[in-house]
């Protein structure tokens, strides 16, 4: 029960982060060529749409093209000194692309982005592997 509650908290965190960046664009779409994890939930490679749950919240809904892969997250806002060059999702990947975790969402031209907290699973993988690589996946605004 505690693990489920923490999972929902993490998912809600991701949604918050992407919420403000998506306020102007409505949604973003990305073809992710590798499987990845959001919090402690495995997501298959495929096309994903990220949108706000509603116009008044920062909650994000991440929906896979298979209609079975759906996560709800509340991310936190992050700032960059420089505007994002493109709309993109950024993943922390360990051991090549054996273990990838959704990390950030950016909208092209914006200095504010959304970031997900490291899950307990990512912390565990990071401790064992010790080295990560940031892998951007270009997305489009819809």
N, C-alpha and C positions, 0 to 999 in steps of 0.2 A: 504494500500500500504506500509506504514511504517513497519507494522508488518511482511509482507512478506519479505521485504528487510532485516529486522533483522533476520528473520528465515534463510534466505540464508547465511547471514554472519555467523551465528552460525554453520550451517551445514558445511560451508567452513572451519571453525575453527577446527571442529572434524577431518576433512580429513587431515589437516596439521599435527596434532598431531600424527596420526597413520602412516603417510607417512614415516618417517625415520625408525621406527621400522619395517615396512613392506618392506623396501628397500631390505633387505637380504632374506626375506622369500617369497616375492611375494604376499601372501594373508594369511588370517587367517579365520578359520571357527569356529563357536560356536553355541551350542544349548542353547538358552536362555529360561529357563522354566517359565518365567513370562513376562507379558507385561511391557513395559518401554517407556521412553520418550527420544527423542533426540531433544534438544532445546525445541520447543513447539509442537512437532509432536509425537503423540502416535504411538507406534510400537507394534504389537502383539507378543506373545510368539512364538518361532519357531527357525529354523535354519537360521543363518546369515553368509554371507561371507563378509569380509572386505578386500578391495584391493585398491591399488593406482589407481587414475584416469589415470595416464600415468607415464612413467618412469622419467620424469623430474620435476614432481610437488609433493607437499606434500598433495595434495587433496586426500581425501579418499572417496570411494564409499561403502556404507553399504547397502547390498542387502539381503532382506528376501527371503526365499525359495518360498514364494507365488508369487514372481515376481512383486507384487504390492507395497511392502514396500521397498522403496529405498530412501536413504538420501545421500547427498553429504556434506562433512564437511571438514574444515581445522583446525585441532587441533594445539596446541602448544606443544613444547617439554618439558618434565620434566626429572629430573635426580634423581636417587636413589643412596645411598652409597653402596647398595648391589644389585647384579644382580637379576633379577626376577627369581624365582624358576621355573615358568611355563609360558607358553603363556596363557594370560587370558584377559578378559574384566572385569572391576571393575565398579560396579553400586553404586550410593548413593541411599539407599532405606529408605523411611519414613513410619511410621505406619506399621511395619512389611514389607510386600512387596506390600502394596497398591499403593505406588507412588515411582517408581524407575526411575532413570535417568542415562544414560550412562555417565561415568565419566572419565575413563582411559582405555588405551590399552597397554599391555606389551607383549613383546616377551621373552620367556624363555632364560636365559643366558645374557640378555642385561641389562645395567644399565640405558639406556635412554628409556623413554616411551612417550606416547602421552596422552594429557589431553584436555578435552573439558571445555569450560567456563560454569559457571552456567547460565542457561537461566533465564529469568524473571519468568517463571512458577516455576522452582525449587526454586528460592529465595522466592517466595510466599508460596510454600508448606513448605519450611524450617522454615519460620517465624511462620507459623501456628502450625507446628508440633514440631519444635525446636530440634528434635533429629533424627540423621540419623545413618544408619549402612552401612558400606562398604560391599558389597556382591560380591565376585569374582565368575566368571563363566569361567571355564577352556575352552580354545580354542585350536585348532590345527593349525600348520603352514601347508600351502599347497604349 
